[in-house]
């Protein structure tokens, strides 16, 4: 999958992300039943562009922000696959 720049305006702040397969896989592997916030936070920090990192850091201080933001990033990054089960 090619690199994709995802640009967002979040609570009035411009933030850009450059997700990649390695960071995505690490995020998925870190998620556990009892730990979803830290992996989301870490994933976002790994993929934020350097010029918008300060804005992201401020946003991540808000309760629930990491999960809301990661949800939008993943909506844009992960492809919708058509899957059919053949019998």
Secondary structure as UniProt FT lines:
FT   STRAND          4..10
FT   TURN            11..12
FT   STRAND          13..19
FT   HELIX           21..30
FT   TURN            33..34
FT   HELIX           37..47
FT   HELIX           50..52
FT   HELIX           53..59
FT   TURN            60..61
FT   TURN            63..64
FT   HELIX           65..77
//
